[in-house]
Amino acid sequence: MLIIPAVDIMNGKCVRLVEGDPSKLKVYYDDPVEAAKRWVSEGAELIHLVDLDAALERGENTDMVRKIVQNVTVKVQFGGGLRTFERAEELLKLGVFRVIFGTNLLFNPQTILKTVKKFGSQRVAVSLDLKNGEIMFSGWKKSAKTGFMEMARFAVETLNVGMIIFTSVDRDGTLKGPSLQYAEKLLKAVKVPIVASGGISKLSDLVQLSKVGVYGAIVGTALYEGKFSLKEAIEAVQNVG
């Protein structure tokens, strides 16, 4: 299983939110490039970038994304406020390896389909953000009544995306542990790599996710707060059968 450090950007800084709430914010790096470079130096093979300003529809951090892509030697995937094909194309041409759509899955799936057709399945993922059993969108501010598994199957079978990133919004930034049951359901429902995110607080959480069979785990707060090191995390899941 891949351990994927998160670099969340807001106002040009590397931050973490609790439960997606901008009022519960902590700045960890004034320069997100330094955060990304740190994780690469400690063994990261993929960096998960999130533009929180774009997700919350209050600006974007494209210049910072460009700097990170130019300054790390590993692949970068990007999510946050991705609404148009043109924006996805801009980011992919900028050097981002994979773009992650969220809200468009509900309201403009044709944008996702167009991006897949132009750049290929491997470079397009969708994010399913779940809170209290409901899919959240628009920067986690609104909920949809659409079924979770139904949307996952639609993304894979109709839109042909190459990956699903599943976030437990009500656990994100809380260190309360991941939602294993939803990860297990997703793995049974679709045949693409699943990446889990939200709530990871200890090495045993990662071992459990690895045993379930997810492709990767996005880790944020636990790494930034020093609950364990990236090296320890990578080693913990190396030999999980």
N, C-alpha and C positions, 0 to 999 in steps of 0.2 A: 504494500500500500504506500502511496506517495504522501509525504507530509508536505503540505503547501502553506507556507506562511502568508498571512494576509497583510497587505499594506493599504490601509484605508486613508483616503485623502480628503481633508476638509480645510478650506481657507489656506491651501498650500502646505498644510502640515500633516504629519502622520498621526492619526488619532484612533481611538476606539470609542464606540458608543455602547451603552447598555440597553439591550432590547430595542435597538434601532432608534433610540430617543436622542435627538440632537442636544437636549438640555442636560443629558448625562454623558458628558464628553470629557475625555482625558487626552491631553497631548503627550505623545511619547517621543517624537522627533520633530524638530522644527523643519528639517529637511528630509522628506520621504525617501530621497535617493540614498541617504545614509542607511535608512532602515532596510531597504531592498538589498543594498550591497552587503550589509551585515548578514542577512539570511543566506545569501549566495555563498559568502565566505564560510558559513557554517554548514554548508552541504545541501541547500535547497536546489531542486532541479526545476522548479516552477514557482513563480510568484503570482499571487492573486491580488490584483489591483482593483480597488473600488473607489470611484469618484462619488463621494457622498453629496457634494454640492450639486452634481448633475442629477443624482437620484432624487434629491429633494427639490429639484427645479429652481435652484438659486445660483446658477453659474456653472462653470466647468473648469477642469484643471488639465487641459490638454497639453500645455507646455510642460507640466510636471510629469505627465505620462511619457512624453517624448524623452525627457531627460532620463527617466528610469530605464526605458527601453535601450537607450544609447549607452547606459552605464552598467548594465548587467550582462552576464554572458549566458544566461539561461532564458527559457521561454517565459513570456508574461501573458497572463490572461486578464481580460478587463471587463468589468461590469459597472453599472451605475448610470441610470438615465439614458440608456441607449434606446432611442425612439425612431430613428430613420436609417434607411439603407445607406444614405450618404455619410452619416456619422460612423456607421460600422465600417464602411469602405475606407474612410479617412484613417481610422485607428488601425485597421489591418495593413494598410499601406505604410503607416507610420512605423510598423515593426511589431505590433501586438500580434501574438500567435493566435489567440482565440478571443472572440468577443462573446459576451454573455447577455442575452436578452431576458427581460423579465416581463414588464407591463405589456409589451407588444404581443406576447403569447396570447393574451386575452383580447386585445383590442385591434391589433394590426398584424396578424400572423403572416400576411403576405410579405411583409418586410423581412421576416426571418427566412421565409422560403427563398426570396430573391438573393439574400446573402449566402445561403447554402448553395444555391445554384451557381453563383459567381465564384465563391471561394472554397467550396467543399465542406462536407459534414464535419470534418475534424477541426475546423476553425470556427465552428459555431456551437454554442451551448445555450441552454435555457436555465434560468434559475427559478426554482419553485420554492417560494418563501412561505412557510406555514406558521400560523399563530392560532392557538386554540382550535386546531383542526381545520382552519380556513386558509385559503391562499390569499396572501397579502400582495398589494401592488402600490405603485406611486410612492416609492420611498417608504414602504411599509405602513402607510397612513390609512389605506382603504382595504377592505376585504371583498373577495369575490365568493359567490355561492357555488361556483363551478367545482366539480369533484376533483380532488387531488390526483387520483390515479387516471382519471379521464384525461386531464390535461397532460399528464406525463406521456400517455400513449399517443395522444394527438401530436405532441412535439416530436416524438420519435417516428411514428408510423406515417404521418402525413407531411410533416415539415422536414423530416430526415435529419434532425440535429444529431450531432455526434456525442453529446454528453449532457447529463442533467446534474445540476448543482442544487442540492437540497439544503435549505437553511431553516433551522428551528428558530424563528424570530424571537419567541418568548424565552429562549435560552441563550441567545447571542449576547456575548459579553458578560454573561452571568456566572460562568464557571459551574453551572449546575449539571453538566453532563449532557451528552448528545441524545437525540431521539432515535434509539436503535430500531424501534418497531416500524417507524416510517421508512427508514433505510431498507429494512428487510422487505417491506411491501413493494417498494420501488424496484428492487433487484428482481423480484418475481414478475413484475408487471412489464418491464422493458429490457431490451437486450443491448443497452449501451452502457458505457462506464458511468457510475454514480459517484459523485463527490459529496461528502457530508460536511456540514458547517454548522457551528453554533453550540456553545455550552461546554466544549472540551476543556477539562480542567486538570486531568492527570493522565499519566501514561497508560493506566488501565483502560481509560476511555478509548484511547487509540487502538489498543490491543483488541478490545471488543468490536470496534468498527472493522478492523482488519479481519477478524474471524467471521463477521457477517458477510464480508466479501466486497466492500466498496473499493473503488479504484483509488480514491484519495480522500484525505481529510484536510480541510482548511482550518488552520489554527491561528488565532489572533491573541486575545487577551492573555491566555496561559503563557505564551512565549514572552510577551512584553512584560508580564508581571514576574517572570522568572520561576514559574511553577515547575518547569522542566526546561532543559535546553533543547535546541533543535537536534543536536547530535544524539541526545538521549532518546528523543522521539523517533528518530530514524532507526536507531538500534533496536528500540522496543518492538517495532513491527517487522523487522527484517526476517525473522524466522517463524512467523506465525503461520501455522498450517490451516 
